[in-house]
Amino acid sequence: MTADNAKRLELLRSAPLNKWIAISEDGSKIVAVADTFGEVSELIDRIGLSAPTILRTPAEWAPLSV
């Protein structure tokens, strides 16, 4: 796993579960968290971000096996 991938995984694992999150354009931090897509969208509009990554976190993380 590359250092960038490890950072992304750590960031996602630190996110609140079962929420909509917005990740900064450079992928370095979570900039907004909300219960609905509409709420997280409003938050990023207020912040003034133009191209964040928006996704919903799972209710729980499933273990990975390689």
PDBQT receptor file of N, H, CA, C and O in Angstrom, charges set to zero:
ATOM      1  N   MET A   1       0.852  -1.171   0.000  1.00  0.00    +0.000 N 
ATOM      2  CA  MET A   1       0.000   0.000   0.000  1.00  0.00    +0.000 C 
ATOM      3  C   MET A   1       0.901   1.238   0.000  1.00  0.00    +0.000 C 
ATOM      4  O   MET A   1       1.870   1.323   0.755  1.00  0.00    +0.000 OA
ATOM      5  N   THR A   2       0.559   2.180  -0.855  1.00  0.00    +0.000 N 
ATOM      6  H   THR A   2      -0.228   2.111  -1.468  1.00  0.00    +0.000 HD
ATOM      7  CA  THR A   2       1.339   3.412  -0.918  1.00  0.00    +0.000 C 
ATOM      8  C   THR A   2       1.028   4.304   0.278  1.00  0.00    +0.000 C 
ATOM      9  O   THR A   2       0.022   4.113   0.960  1.00  0.00    +0.000 OA
ATOM     10  N   ALA A   3       1.887   5.263   0.521  1.00  0.00    +0.000 N 
ATOM     11  H   ALA A   3       2.705   5.417  -0.034  1.00  0.00    +0.000 HD
ATOM     12  CA  ALA A   3       1.675   6.203   1.627  1.00  0.00    +0.000 C 
ATOM     13  C   ALA A   3       0.386   6.999   1.429  1.00  0.00    +0.000 C 
ATOM     14  O   ALA A   3      -0.344   7.242   2.390  1.00  0.00    +0.000 OA
ATOM     15  N   ASP A   4       0.100   7.408   0.180  1.00  0.00    +0.000 N 
ATOM     16  H   ASP A   4       0.694   7.211  -0.600  1.00  0.00    +0.000 HD
ATOM     17  CA  ASP A   4      -1.134   8.162  -0.094  1.00  0.00    +0.000 C 
ATOM     18  C   ASP A   4      -2.371   7.311   0.187  1.00  0.00    +0.000 C 
ATOM     19  O   ASP A   4      -3.342   7.798   0.766  1.00  0.00    +0.000 OA
ATOM     20  N   ASN A   5      -2.336   6.049  -0.220  1.00  0.00    +0.000 N 
ATOM     21  H   ASN A   5      -1.547   5.654  -0.690  1.00  0.00    +0.000 HD
ATOM     22  CA  ASN A   5      -3.471   5.167   0.040  1.00  0.00    +0.000 C 
ATOM     23  C   ASN A   5      -3.665   4.927   1.526  1.00  0.00    +0.000 C 
ATOM     24  O   ASN A   5      -4.797   4.869   2.006  1.00  0.00    +0.000 OA
ATOM     25  N   ALA A   6      -2.565   4.788   2.256  1.00  0.00    +0.000 N 
ATOM     26  H   ALA A   6      -1.646   4.836   1.865  1.00  0.00    +0.000 HD
ATOM     27  CA  ALA A   6      -2.648   4.593   3.703  1.00  0.00    +0.000 C 
ATOM     28  C   ALA A   6      -3.272   5.822   4.373  1.00  0.00    +0.000 C 
ATOM     29  O   ALA A   6      -4.069   5.681   5.300  1.00  0.00    +0.000 OA
ATOM     30  N   LYS A   7      -2.917   7.018   3.911  1.00  0.00    +0.000 N 
ATOM     31  H   LYS A   7      -2.270   7.132   3.158  1.00  0.00    +0.000 HD
ATOM     32  CA  LYS A   7      -3.495   8.250   4.463  1.00  0.00    +0.000 C 
ATOM     33  C   LYS A   7      -4.990   8.321   4.187  1.00  0.00    +0.000 C 
ATOM     34  O   LYS A   7      -5.773   8.692   5.061  1.00  0.00    +0.000 OA
ATOM     35  N   ARG A   8      -5.389   7.958   2.950  1.00  0.00    +0.000 N 
ATOM     36  H   ARG A   8      -4.753   7.656   2.240  1.00  0.00    +0.000 HD
ATOM     37  CA  ARG A   8      -6.816   7.967   2.606  1.00  0.00    +0.000 C 
ATOM     38  C   ARG A   8      -7.597   6.978   3.459  1.00  0.00    +0.000 C 
ATOM     39  O   ARG A   8      -8.683   7.293   3.945  1.00  0.00    +0.000 OA
ATOM     40  N   LEU A   9      -7.049   5.795   3.641  1.00  0.00    +0.000 N 
ATOM     41  H   LEU A   9      -6.166   5.540   3.246  1.00  0.00    +0.000 HD
ATOM     42  CA  LEU A   9      -7.714   4.786   4.459  1.00  0.00    +0.000 C 
ATOM     43  C   LEU A   9      -7.851   5.264   5.898  1.00  0.00    +0.000 C 
ATOM     44  O   LEU A   9      -8.908   5.093   6.505  1.00  0.00    +0.000 OA
ATOM     45  N   GLU A  10      -6.808   5.856   6.447  1.00  0.00    +0.000 N 
ATOM     46  H   GLU A  10      -5.949   5.995   5.954  1.00  0.00    +0.000 HD
ATOM     47  CA  GLU A  10      -6.856   6.387   7.808  1.00  0.00    +0.000 C 
ATOM     48  C   GLU A  10      -7.915   7.492   7.922  1.00  0.00    +0.000 C 
ATOM     49  O   GLU A  10      -8.655   7.553   8.905  1.00  0.00    +0.000 OA
ATOM     50  N   LEU A  11      -7.978   8.357   6.917  1.00  0.00    +0.000 N 
ATOM     51  H   LEU A  11      -7.378   8.308   6.119  1.00  0.00    +0.000 HD
ATOM     52  CA  LEU A  11      -8.971   9.427   6.910  1.00  0.00    +0.000 C 
ATOM     53  C   LEU A  11     -10.389   8.847   6.904  1.00  0.00    +0.000 C 
ATOM     54  O   LEU A  11     -11.237   9.277   7.685  1.00  0.00    +0.000 OA
ATOM     55  N   LEU A  12     -10.645   7.887   6.037  1.00  0.00    +0.000 N 
ATOM     56  H   LEU A  12      -9.956   7.538   5.402  1.00  0.00    +0.000 HD
ATOM     57  CA  LEU A  12     -11.981   7.286   5.965  1.00  0.00    +0.000 C 
ATOM     58  C   LEU A  12     -12.332   6.549   7.251  1.00  0.00    +0.000 C 
ATOM     59  O   LEU A  12     -13.465   6.632   7.727  1.00  0.00    +0.000 OA
ATOM     60  N   ARG A  13     -11.389   5.847   7.800  1.00  0.00    +0.000 N 
ATOM     61  H   ARG A  13     -10.469   5.780   7.413  1.00  0.00    +0.000 HD
ATOM     62  CA  ARG A  13     -11.650   5.113   9.055  1.00  0.00    +0.000 C 
ATOM     63  C   ARG A  13     -11.921   6.072  10.216  1.00  0.00    +0.000 C 
ATOM     64  O   ARG A  13     -12.579   5.687  11.182  1.00  0.00    +0.000 OA
ATOM     65  N   SER A  14     -11.433   7.301  10.143  1.00  0.00    +0.000 N 
ATOM     66  H   SER A  14     -10.899   7.614   9.358  1.00  0.00    +0.000 HD
ATOM     67  CA  SER A  14     -11.666   8.279  11.210  1.00  0.00    +0.000 C 
ATOM     68  C   SER A  14     -13.010   8.986  11.062  1.00  0.00    +0.000 C 
ATOM     69  O   SER A  14     -13.454   9.671  11.984  1.00  0.00    +0.000 OA
ATOM     70  N   ALA A  15     -13.658   8.825   9.913  1.00  0.00    +0.000 N 
ATOM     71  H   ALA A  15     -13.298   8.269   9.165  1.00  0.00    +0.000 HD
ATOM     72  CA  ALA A  15     -14.931   9.507   9.653  1.00  0.00    +0.000 C 
ATOM     73  C   ALA A  15     -16.048   8.896  10.491  1.00  0.00    +0.000 C 
ATOM     74  O   ALA A  15     -16.027   7.700  10.782  1.00  0.00    +0.000 OA
ATOM     75  N   PRO A  16     -17.018   9.711  10.875  1.00  0.00    +0.000 N 
ATOM     76  CA  PRO A  16     -18.171   9.181  11.604  1.00  0.00    +0.000 C 
ATOM     77  C   PRO A  16     -18.916   8.158  10.741  1.00  0.00    +0.000 C 
ATOM     78  O   PRO A  16     -19.027   8.320   9.526  1.00  0.00    +0.000 OA
ATOM     79  N   LEU A  17     -19.415   7.122  11.374  1.00  0.00    +0.000 N 
ATOM     80  H   LEU A  17     -19.326   6.990  12.361  1.00  0.00    +0.000 HD
ATOM     81  CA  LEU A  17     -20.149   6.086  10.657  1.00  0.00    +0.000 C 
ATOM     82  C   LEU A  17     -21.567   6.539  10.318  1.00  0.00    +0.000 C 
ATOM     83  O   LEU A  17     -22.185   7.320  11.042  1.00  0.00    +0.000 OA
ATOM     84  N   ASN A  18     -22.063   6.019   9.187  1.00  0.00    +0.000 N 
ATOM     85  H   ASN A  18     -21.561   5.384   8.599  1.00  0.00    +0.000 HD
ATOM     86  CA  ASN A  18     -23.449   6.238   8.764  1.00  0.00    +0.000 C 
ATOM     87  C   ASN A  18     -23.782   7.722   8.570  1.00  0.00    +0.000 C 
ATOM     88  O   ASN A  18     -24.856   8.185   8.955  1.00  0.00    +0.000 OA
ATOM     89  N   LYS A  19     -22.853   8.447   7.973  1.00  0.00    +0.000 N 
ATOM     90  H   LYS A  19     -21.981   8.071   7.660  1.00  0.00    +0.000 HD
ATOM     91  CA  LYS A  19     -23.018   9.889   7.709  1.00  0.00    +0.000 C 
ATOM     92  C   LYS A  19     -22.595  10.201   6.278  1.00  0.00    +0.000 C 
ATOM     93  O   LYS A  19     -21.906   9.409   5.635  1.00  0.00    +0.000 OA
ATOM     94  N   TRP A  20     -23.011  11.348   5.797  1.00  0.00    +0.000 N 
ATOM     95  H   TRP A  20     -23.570  11.991   6.320  1.00  0.00    +0.000 HD
ATOM     96  CA  TRP A  20     -22.494  11.900   4.546  1.00  0.00    +0.000 C 
ATOM     97  C   TRP A  20     -21.296  12.764   4.903  1.00  0.00    +0.000 C 
ATOM     98  O   TRP A  20     -21.364  13.574   5.827  1.00  0.00    +0.000 OA
ATOM     99  N   ILE A  21     -20.202  12.594   4.176  1.00  0.00    +0.000 N 
ATOM    100  H   ILE A  21     -20.147  11.936   3.426  1.00  0.00    +0.000 HD
ATOM    101  CA  ILE A  21     -19.011  13.396   4.441  1.00  0.00    +0.000 C 
ATOM    102  C   ILE A  21     -18.526  14.045   3.152  1.00  0.00    +0.000 C 
ATOM    103  O   ILE A  21     -18.752  13.535   2.055  1.00  0.00    +0.000 OA
ATOM    104  N   ALA A  22     -17.859  15.173   3.309  1.00  0.00    +0.000 N 
ATOM    105  H   ALA A  22     -17.676  15.587   4.200  1.00  0.00    +0.000 HD
ATOM    106  CA  ALA A  22     -17.200  15.838   2.188  1.00  0.00    +0.000 C 
ATOM    107  C   ALA A  22     -15.715  15.870   2.509  1.00  0.00    +0.000 C 
ATOM    108  O   ALA A  22     -15.308  16.268   3.601  1.00  0.00    +0.000 OA
ATOM    109  N   ILE A  23     -14.913  15.444   1.540  1.00  0.00    +0.000 N 
ATOM    110  H   ILE A  23     -15.243  15.121   0.654  1.00  0.00    +0.000 HD
ATOM    111  CA  ILE A  23     -13.467  15.422   1.696  1.00  0.00    +0.000 C 
ATOM    112  C   ILE A  23     -12.886  16.534   0.832  1.00  0.00    +0.000 C 
ATOM    113  O   ILE A  23     -13.311  16.735  -0.306  1.00  0.00    +0.000 OA
ATOM    114  N   SER A  24     -11.916  17.250   1.377  1.00  0.00    +0.000 N 
ATOM    115  H   SER A  24     -11.571  17.087   2.301  1.00  0.00    +0.000 HD
ATOM    116  CA  SER A  24     -11.309  18.383   0.671  1.00  0.00    +0.000 C 
ATOM    117  C   SER A  24     -10.819  17.976  -0.716  1.00  0.00    +0.000 C 
ATOM    118  O   SER A  24     -10.576  16.801  -0.992  1.00  0.00    +0.000 OA
ATOM    119  N   GLU A  25     -10.680  18.984  -1.582  1.00  0.00    +0.000 N 
ATOM    120  H   GLU A  25     -10.877  19.939  -1.358  1.00  0.00    +0.000 HD
ATOM    121  CA  GLU A  25     -10.267  18.741  -2.964  1.00  0.00    +0.000 C 
ATOM    122  C   GLU A  25      -8.938  17.997  -3.059  1.00  0.00    +0.000 C 
ATOM    123  O   GLU A  25      -8.734  17.207  -3.982  1.00  0.00    +0.000 OA
ATOM    124  N   ASP A  26      -8.032  18.245  -2.107  1.00  0.00    +0.000 N 
ATOM    125  H   ASP A  26      -8.199  18.886  -1.358  1.00  0.00    +0.000 HD
ATOM    126  CA  ASP A  26      -6.740  17.559  -2.136  1.00  0.00    +0.000 C 
ATOM    127  C   ASP A  26      -6.767  16.219  -1.407  1.00  0.00    +0.000 C 
ATOM    128  O   ASP A  26      -5.756  15.518  -1.357  1.00  0.00    +0.000 OA
ATOM    129  N   GLY A  27      -7.929  15.857  -0.838  1.00  0.00    +0.000 N 
ATOM    130  H   GLY A  27      -8.750  16.426  -0.879  1.00  0.00    +0.000 HD
ATOM    131  CA  GLY A  27      -8.085  14.569  -0.183  1.00  0.00    +0.000 C 
ATOM    132  C   GLY A  27      -7.424  14.455   1.172  1.00  0.00    +0.000 C 
ATOM    133  O   GLY A  27      -7.236  13.346   1.673  1.00  0.00    +0.000 OA
ATOM    134  N   SER A  28      -7.066  15.581   1.779  1.00  0.00    +0.000 N 
ATOM    135  H   SER A  28      -7.218  16.481   1.372  1.00  0.00    +0.000 HD
ATOM    136  CA  SER A  28      -6.301  15.536   3.021  1.00  0.00    +0.000 C 
ATOM    137  C   SER A  28      -7.136  15.588   4.296  1.00  0.00    +0.000 C 
ATOM    138  O   SER A  28      -6.651  15.222   5.367  1.00  0.00    +0.000 OA
ATOM    139  N   LYS A  29      -8.412  16.047   4.191  1.00  0.00    +0.000 N 
ATOM    140  H   LYS A  29      -8.806  16.344   3.322  1.00  0.00    +0.000 HD
ATOM    141  CA  LYS A  29      -9.197  16.170   5.419  1.00  0.00    +0.000 C 
ATOM    142  C   LYS A  29     -10.692  16.136   5.131  1.00  0.00    +0.000 C 
ATOM    143  O   LYS A  29     -11.143  16.408   4.018  1.00  0.00    +0.000 OA
ATOM    144  N   ILE A  30     -11.432  15.797   6.158  1.00  0.00    +0.000 N 
ATOM    145  H   ILE A  30     -11.066  15.576   7.062  1.00  0.00    +0.000 HD
ATOM    146  CA  ILE A  30     -12.893  15.829   6.094  1.00  0.00    +0.000 C 
ATOM    147  C   ILE A  30     -13.313  17.253   6.416  1.00  0.00    +0.000 C 
ATOM    148  O   ILE A  30     -12.959  17.785   7.468  1.00  0.00    +0.000 OA
ATOM    149  N   VAL A  31     -14.065  17.872   5.515  1.00  0.00    +0.000 N 
ATOM    150  H   VAL A  31     -14.353  17.439   4.660  1.00  0.00    +0.000 HD
ATOM    151  CA  VAL A  31     -14.432  19.280   5.681  1.00  0.00    +0.000 C 
ATOM    152  C   VAL A  31     -15.888  19.491   6.083  1.00  0.00    +0.000 C 
ATOM    153  O   VAL A  31     -16.261  20.585   6.507  1.00  0.00    +0.000 OA
ATOM    154  N   ALA A  32     -16.718  18.448   5.952  1.00  0.00    +0.000 N 
ATOM    155  H   ALA A  32     -16.415  17.559   5.608  1.00  0.00    +0.000 HD
ATOM    156  CA  ALA A  32     -18.123  18.568   6.346  1.00  0.00    +0.000 C 
ATOM    157  C   ALA A  32     -18.683  17.182   6.632  1.00  0.00    +0.000 C 
ATOM    158  O   ALA A  32     -18.315  16.199   5.990  1.00  0.00    +0.000 OA
ATOM    159  N   VAL A  33     -19.580  17.127   7.608  1.00  0.00    +0.000 N 
ATOM    160  H   VAL A  33     -19.879  17.926   8.130  1.00  0.00    +0.000 HD
ATOM    161  CA  VAL A  33     -20.254  15.885   7.983  1.00  0.00    +0.000 C 
ATOM    162  C   VAL A  33     -21.717  16.216   8.228  1.00  0.00    +0.000 C 
ATOM    163  O   VAL A  33     -22.028  17.220   8.869  1.00  0.00    +0.000 OA
ATOM    164  N   ALA A  34     -22.628  15.368   7.718  1.00  0.00    +0.000 N 
ATOM    165  H   ALA A  34     -22.376  14.553   7.198  1.00  0.00    +0.000 HD
ATOM    166  CA  ALA A  34     -24.050  15.614   7.933  1.00  0.00    +0.000 C 
ATOM    167  C   ALA A  34     -24.830  14.299   7.815  1.00  0.00    +0.000 C 
ATOM    168  O   ALA A  34     -24.297  13.277   7.384  1.00  0.00    +0.000 OA
ATOM    169  N   ASP A  35     -26.097  14.358   8.209  1.00  0.00    +0.000 N 
ATOM    170  H   ASP A  35     -26.529  15.189   8.559  1.00  0.00    +0.000 HD
ATOM    171  CA  ASP A  35     -26.951  13.175   8.134  1.00  0.00    +0.000 C 
ATOM    172  C   ASP A  35     -27.506  12.934   6.729  1.00  0.00    +0.000 C 
ATOM    173  O   ASP A  35     -27.808  11.795   6.372  1.00  0.00    +0.000 OA
ATOM    174  N   THR A  36     -27.643  13.990   5.933  1.00  0.00    +0.000 N 
ATOM    175  H   THR A  36     -27.398  14.915   6.223  1.00  0.00    +0.000 HD
ATOM    176  CA  THR A  36     -28.205  13.836   4.585  1.00  0.00    +0.000 C 
ATOM    177  C   THR A  36     -27.267  14.450   3.548  1.00  0.00    +0.000 C 
ATOM    178  O   THR A  36     -26.408  15.275   3.863  1.00  0.00    +0.000 OA
ATOM    179  N   PHE A  37     -27.463  14.018   2.299  1.00  0.00    +0.000 N 
ATOM    180  H   PHE A  37     -28.160  13.348   2.044  1.00  0.00    +0.000 HD
ATOM    181  CA  PHE A  37     -26.683  14.585   1.208  1.00  0.00    +0.000 C 
ATOM    182  C   PHE A  37     -26.949  16.085   1.081  1.00  0.00    +0.000 C 
ATOM    183  O   PHE A  37     -26.024  16.871   0.879  1.00  0.00    +0.000 OA
ATOM    184  N   GLY A  38     -28.213  16.472   1.201  1.00  0.00    +0.000 N 
ATOM    185  H   GLY A  38     -28.965  15.834   1.365  1.00  0.00    +0.000 HD
ATOM    186  CA  GLY A  38     -28.573  17.883   1.090  1.00  0.00    +0.000 C 
ATOM    187  C   GLY A  38     -27.879  18.742   2.141  1.00  0.00    +0.000 C 
ATOM    188  O   GLY A  38     -27.416  19.844   1.846  1.00  0.00    +0.000 OA
ATOM    189  N   GLU A  39     -27.809  18.232   3.365  1.00  0.00    +0.000 N 
ATOM    190  H   GLU A  39     -28.185  17.337   3.604  1.00  0.00    +0.000 HD
ATOM    191  CA  GLU A  39     -27.159  18.992   4.434  1.00  0.00    +0.000 C 
ATOM    192  C   GLU A  39     -25.662  19.144   4.189  1.00  0.00    +0.000 C 
ATOM    193  O   GLU A  39     -25.107  20.227   4.376  1.00  0.00    +0.000 OA
ATOM    194  N   VAL A  40     -25.006  18.060   3.769  1.00  0.00    +0.000 N 
ATOM    195  H   VAL A  40     -25.457  17.180   3.617  1.00  0.00    +0.000 HD
ATOM    196  CA  VAL A  40     -23.566  18.162   3.518  1.00  0.00    +0.000 C 
ATOM    197  C   VAL A  40     -23.313  19.064   2.305  1.00  0.00    +0.000 C 
ATOM    198  O   VAL A  40     -22.316  19.784   2.263  1.00  0.00    +0.000 OA
ATOM    199  N   SER A  41     -24.199  19.026   1.339  1.00  0.00    +0.000 N 
ATOM    200  H   SER A  41     -25.009  18.441   1.373  1.00  0.00    +0.000 HD
ATOM    201  CA  SER A  41     -24.073  19.898   0.169  1.00  0.00    +0.000 C 
ATOM    202  C   SER A  41     -24.186  21.370   0.568  1.00  0.00    +0.000 C 
ATOM    203  O   SER A  41     -23.424  22.208   0.085  1.00  0.00    +0.000 OA
ATOM    204  N   GLU A  42     -25.135  21.679   1.446  1.00  0.00    +0.000 N 
ATOM    205  H   GLU A  42     -25.754  20.998   1.837  1.00  0.00    +0.000 HD
ATOM    206  CA  GLU A  42     -25.271  23.056   1.943  1.00  0.00    +0.000 C 
ATOM    207  C   GLU A  42     -24.016  23.509   2.688  1.00  0.00    +0.000 C 
ATOM    208  O   GLU A  42     -23.557  24.638   2.519  1.00  0.00    +0.000 OA
ATOM    209  N   LEU A  43     -23.469  22.621   3.508  1.00  0.00    +0.000 N 
ATOM    210  H   LEU A  43     -23.842  21.703   3.645  1.00  0.00    +0.000 HD
ATOM    211  CA  LEU A  43     -22.264  22.960   4.266  1.00  0.00    +0.000 C 
ATOM    212  C   LEU A  43     -21.091  23.274   3.341  1.00  0.00    +0.000 C 
ATOM    213  O   LEU A  43     -20.365  24.240   3.579  1.00  0.00    +0.000 OA
ATOM    214  N   ILE A  44     -20.893  22.478   2.293  1.00  0.00    +0.000 N 
ATOM    215  H   ILE A  44     -21.482  21.694   2.100  1.00  0.00    +0.000 HD
ATOM    216  CA  ILE A  44     -19.760  22.755   1.406  1.00  0.00    +0.000 C 
ATOM    217  C   ILE A  44     -19.992  24.012   0.585  1.00  0.00    +0.000 C 
ATOM    218  O   ILE A  44     -19.039  24.701   0.221  1.00  0.00    +0.000 OA
ATOM    219  N   ASP A  45     -21.257  24.316   0.288  1.00  0.00    +0.000 N 
ATOM    220  H   ASP A  45     -22.031  23.756   0.584  1.00  0.00    +0.000 HD
ATOM    221  CA  ASP A  45     -21.544  25.586  -0.397  1.00  0.00    +0.000 C 
ATOM    222  C   ASP A  45     -21.164  26.768   0.499  1.00  0.00    +0.000 C 
ATOM    223  O   ASP A  45     -20.586  27.748   0.029  1.00  0.00    +0.000 OA
ATOM    224  N   ARG A  46     -21.492  26.669   1.793  1.00  0.00    +0.000 N 
ATOM    225  H   ARG A  46     -21.962  25.873   2.174  1.00  0.00    +0.000 HD
ATOM    226  CA  ARG A  46     -21.150  27.740   2.738  1.00  0.00    +0.000 C 
ATOM    227  C   ARG A  46     -19.646  27.906   2.876  1.00  0.00    +0.000 C 
ATOM    228  O   ARG A  46     -19.143  29.023   2.990  1.00  0.00    +0.000 OA
ATOM    229  N   ILE A  47     -18.927  26.779   2.864  1.00  0.00    +0.000 N 
ATOM    230  H   ILE A  47     -19.336  25.871   2.770  1.00  0.00    +0.000 HD
ATOM    231  CA  ILE A  47     -17.470  26.831   2.972  1.00  0.00    +0.000 C 
ATOM    232  C   ILE A  47     -16.853  27.401   1.705  1.00  0.00    +0.000 C 
ATOM    233  O   ILE A  47     -15.793  28.026   1.743  1.00  0.00    +0.000 OA
ATOM    234  N   GLY A  48     -17.531  27.175   0.577  1.00  0.00    +0.000 N 
ATOM    235  H   GLY A  48     -18.391  26.667   0.546  1.00  0.00    +0.000 HD
ATOM    236  CA  GLY A  48     -17.032  27.694  -0.690  1.00  0.00    +0.000 C 
ATOM    237  C   GLY A  48     -16.178  26.723  -1.482  1.00  0.00    +0.000 C 
ATOM    238  O   GLY A  48     -15.388  27.136  -2.331  1.00  0.00    +0.000 OA
ATOM    239  N   LEU A  49     -16.329  25.441  -1.213  1.00  0.00    +0.000 N 
ATOM    240  H   LEU A  49     -16.971  25.105  -0.523  1.00  0.00    +0.000 HD
ATOM    241  CA  LEU A  49     -15.566  24.446  -1.972  1.00  0.00    +0.000 C 
ATOM    242  C   LEU A  49     -16.251  24.170  -3.304  1.00  0.00    +0.000 C 
ATOM    243  O   LEU A  49     -17.478  24.148  -3.392  1.00  0.00    +0.000 OA
ATOM    244  N   SER A  50     -15.444  23.960  -4.333  1.00  0.00    +0.000 N 
ATOM    245  H   SER A  50     -14.447  23.978  -4.261  1.00  0.00    +0.000 HD
ATOM    246  CA  SER A  50     -16.031  23.738  -5.650  1.00  0.00    +0.000 C 
ATOM    247  C   SER A  50     -15.988  22.277  -6.087  1.00  0.00    +0.000 C 
ATOM    248  O   SER A  50     -16.812  21.863  -6.902  1.00  0.00    +0.000 OA
ATOM    249  N   ALA A  51     -15.051  21.488  -5.567  1.00  0.00    +0.000 N 
ATOM    250  H   ALA A  51     -14.382  21.825  -4.905  1.00  0.00    +0.000 HD
ATOM    251  CA  ALA A  51     -14.930  20.117  -6.054  1.00  0.00    +0.000 C 
ATOM    252  C   ALA A  51     -14.533  19.123  -4.955  1.00  0.00    +0.000 C 
ATOM    253  O   ALA A  51     -13.565  18.381  -5.120  1.00  0.00    +0.000 OA
ATOM    254  N   PRO A  52     -15.267  19.100  -3.841  1.00  0.00    +0.000 N 
ATOM    255  CA  PRO A  52     -14.938  18.098  -2.830  1.00  0.00    +0.000 C 
ATOM    256  C   PRO A  52     -15.453  16.728  -3.255  1.00  0.00    +0.000 C 
ATOM    257  O   PRO A  52     -16.295  16.620  -4.146  1.00  0.00    +0.000 OA
ATOM    258  N   THR A  53     -14.951  15.707  -2.625  1.00  0.00    +0.000 N 
ATOM    259  H   THR A  53     -14.267  15.794  -1.901  1.00  0.00    +0.000 HD
ATOM    260  CA  THR A  53     -15.492  14.357  -2.808  1.00  0.00    +0.000 C 
ATOM    261  C   THR A  53     -16.551  14.159  -1.740  1.00  0.00    +0.000 C 
ATOM    262  O   THR A  53     -16.287  14.369  -0.556  1.00  0.00    +0.000 OA
ATOM    263  N   ILE A  54     -17.748  13.756  -2.149  1.00  0.00    +0.000 N 
ATOM    264  H   ILE A  54     -17.963  13.585  -3.111  1.00  0.00    +0.000 HD
ATOM    265  CA  ILE A  54     -18.839  13.535  -1.206  1.00  0.00    +0.000 C 
ATOM    266  C   ILE A  54     -19.183  12.055  -1.230  1.00  0.00    +0.000 C 
ATOM    267  O   ILE A  54     -19.351  11.455  -2.292  1.00  0.00    +0.000 OA
ATOM    268  N   LEU A  55     -19.283  11.479  -0.036  1.00  0.00    +0.000 N 
ATOM    269  H   LEU A  55     -19.147  11.966   0.826  1.00  0.00    +0.000 HD
ATOM    270  CA  LEU A  55     -19.666  10.068   0.030  1.00  0.00    +0.000 C 
ATOM    271  C   LEU A  55     -20.357   9.770   1.343  1.00  0.00    +0.000 C 
ATOM    272  O   LEU A  55     -20.292  10.552   2.292  1.00  0.00    +0.000 OA
ATOM    273  N   ARG A  56     -21.018   8.629   1.381  1.00  0.00    +0.000 N 
ATOM    274  H   ARG A  56     -21.071   7.994   0.610  1.00  0.00    +0.000 HD
ATOM    275  CA  ARG A  56     -21.696   8.182   2.595  1.00  0.00    +0.000 C 
ATOM    276  C   ARG A  56     -20.848   7.086   3.224  1.00  0.00    +0.000 C 
ATOM    277  O   ARG A  56     -20.423   6.147   2.550  1.00  0.00    +0.000 OA
ATOM    278  N   THR A  57     -20.609   7.219   4.511  1.00  0.00    +0.000 N 
ATOM    279  H   THR A  57     -20.953   7.982   5.058  1.00  0.00    +0.000 HD
ATOM    280  CA  THR A  57     -19.847   6.200   5.211  1.00  0.00    +0.000 C 
ATOM    281  C   THR A  57     -20.789   5.050   5.592  1.00  0.00    +0.000 C 
ATOM    282  O   THR A  57     -21.990   5.266   5.758  1.00  0.00    +0.000 OA
ATOM    283  N   PRO A  58     -20.262   3.851   5.728  1.00  0.00    +0.000 N 
ATOM    284  CA  PRO A  58     -21.109   2.707   6.079  1.00  0.00    +0.000 C 
ATOM    285  C   PRO A  58     -21.521   2.742   7.547  1.00  0.00    +0.000 C 
ATOM    286  O   PRO A  58     -20.948   3.480   8.349  1.00  0.00    +0.000 OA
ATOM    287  N   ALA A  59     -22.511   1.942   7.883  1.00  0.00    +0.000 N 
ATOM    288  H   ALA A  59     -22.977   1.343   7.232  1.00  0.00    +0.000 HD
ATOM    289  CA  ALA A  59     -22.942   1.830   9.277  1.00  0.00    +0.000 C 
ATOM    290  C   ALA A  59     -21.840   1.200  10.131  1.00  0.00    +0.000 C 
ATOM    291  O   ALA A  59     -21.721   1.493  11.321  1.00  0.00    +0.000 OA
ATOM    292  N   GLU A  60     -21.044   0.342   9.516  1.00  0.00    +0.000 N 
ATOM    293  H   GLU A  60     -21.141   0.104   8.549  1.00  0.00    +0.000 HD
ATOM    294  CA  GLU A  60     -19.868  -0.215  10.174  1.00  0.00    +0.000 C 
ATOM    295  C   GLU A  60     -18.882  -0.640   9.100  1.00  0.00    +0.000 C 
ATOM    296  O   GLU A  60     -19.274  -0.963   7.979  1.00  0.00    +0.000 OA
ATOM    297  N   TRP A  61     -17.608  -0.638   9.443  1.00  0.00    +0.000 N 
ATOM    298  H   TRP A  61     -17.290  -0.375  10.354  1.00  0.00    +0.000 HD
ATOM    299  CA  TRP A  61     -16.589  -1.057   8.503  1.00  0.00    +0.000 C 
ATOM    300  C   TRP A  61     -16.449  -2.568   8.564  1.00  0.00    +0.000 C 
ATOM    301  O   TRP A  61     -16.315  -3.144   9.644  1.00  0.00    +0.000 OA
ATOM    302  N   ALA A  62     -16.480  -3.198   7.418  1.00  0.00    +0.000 N 
ATOM    303  H   ALA A  62     -16.588  -2.730   6.541  1.00  0.00    +0.000 HD
ATOM    304  CA  ALA A  62     -16.268  -4.638   7.350  1.00  0.00    +0.000 C 
ATOM    305  C   ALA A  62     -14.764  -4.900   7.274  1.00  0.00    +0.000 C 
ATOM    306  O   ALA A  62     -14.034  -4.157   6.618  1.00  0.00    +0.000 OA
ATOM    307  N   PRO A  63     -14.309  -5.946   7.938  1.00  0.00    +0.000 N 
ATOM    308  CA  PRO A  63     -12.869  -6.263   7.852  1.00  0.00    +0.000 C 
ATOM    309  C   PRO A  63     -12.502  -6.710   6.444  1.00  0.00    +0.000 C 
ATOM    310  O   PRO A  63     -13.291  -7.362   5.760  1.00  0.00    +0.000 OA
ATOM    311  N   LEU A  64     -11.317  -6.359   6.030  1.00  0.00    +0.000 N 
ATOM    312  H   LEU A  64     -10.676  -5.830   6.586  1.00  0.00    +0.000 HD
ATOM    313  CA  LEU A  64     -10.822  -6.760   4.716  1.00  0.00    +0.000 C 
ATOM    314  C   LEU A  64      -9.850  -7.910   4.872  1.00  0.00    +0.000 C 
ATOM    315  O   LEU A  64      -9.059  -7.954   5.814  1.00  0.00    +0.000 OA
ATOM    316  N   SER A  65      -9.920  -8.822   3.951  1.00  0.00    +0.000 N 
ATOM    317  H   SER A  65     -10.562  -8.787   3.186  1.00  0.00    +0.000 HD
ATOM    318  CA  SER A  65      -8.892  -9.860   3.924  1.00  0.00    +0.000 C 
ATOM    319  C   SER A  65      -8.239  -9.824   2.563  1.00  0.00    +0.000 C 
ATOM    320  O   SER A  65      -8.909  -9.676   1.541  1.00  0.00    +0.000 OA
ATOM    321  N   VAL A  66      -6.944  -9.958   2.557  1.00  0.00    +0.000 N 
ATOM    322  H   VAL A  66      -6.400 -10.078   3.388  1.00  0.00    +0.000 HD
ATOM    323  CA  VAL A  66      -6.209  -9.863   1.304  1.00  0.00    +0.000 C 
ATOM    324  C   VAL A  66      -5.685 -11.214   0.917  1.00  0.00    +0.000 C 
ATOM    325  O   VAL A  66      -5.032 -11.349  -0.118  1.00  0.00    +0.000 OA
TER     326      VAL A  66
